Amino acid sequence: MIDEIKKIATQNKKIVAIGEIGLDYHWNQDNKELQKTAFIKQIELANELQLPIVIHSRKAQEDTIQVLKQVKVAKKGIFHCCALKGDSIKQAIDLGFYLSFAGPITFKNSKNADEMISQTPNDRILIETDSPYLSPEPYRGTRNDPRNVKFMAEKIAQVKNIDIETIAEMTYENAEKIFNIK
Ligand SMILES: [Zn+2]
């Protein structure tokens, strides 16, 4: 299985990252050690393939950061659908990672959106849909698709006080850089 993946990834230029990989304690708390072991093995695979990682981290931010401190990630990566709080935001940035924001930053009840956005440097910020899930306001609850990234860009523009065209260019360039797709 793993050899198969390595073979496909080396032969196909369209494979630009390994992910989503990471820790999810929302759905399962009984297998934390197993999840960490799998996460580390997947990071090792990404390192071997010289690809960045796309991290899924849900209700597990401390452990996620701890793994990333323990295991060097060669080509760094992205916190997808980022929901980091407090110190973890700075730690993720300091470790060299990008933060990618999805629909929840536009939700009226989002507690940490402004904090995350304002603490993320312009050259580390990305936007995504997580389609078909997590549609932003004003389409929350409906099927998501890439047309909706503009609502994330709008929110970031507003918090950072930068025009939306600049946000669009910045996030485009950041995506080219982290995925090495220029
Ligand atoms: Zn995810």
Boltz pocket constraint, residues with backbone or C-beta under 6 A from the ligand:
constraints:
  - pocket:
      binder: B
      contacts: [[A, 20], [A, 55], [A, 56], [A, 57], [A, 80], [A, 81]]
      max_distance: 6.0
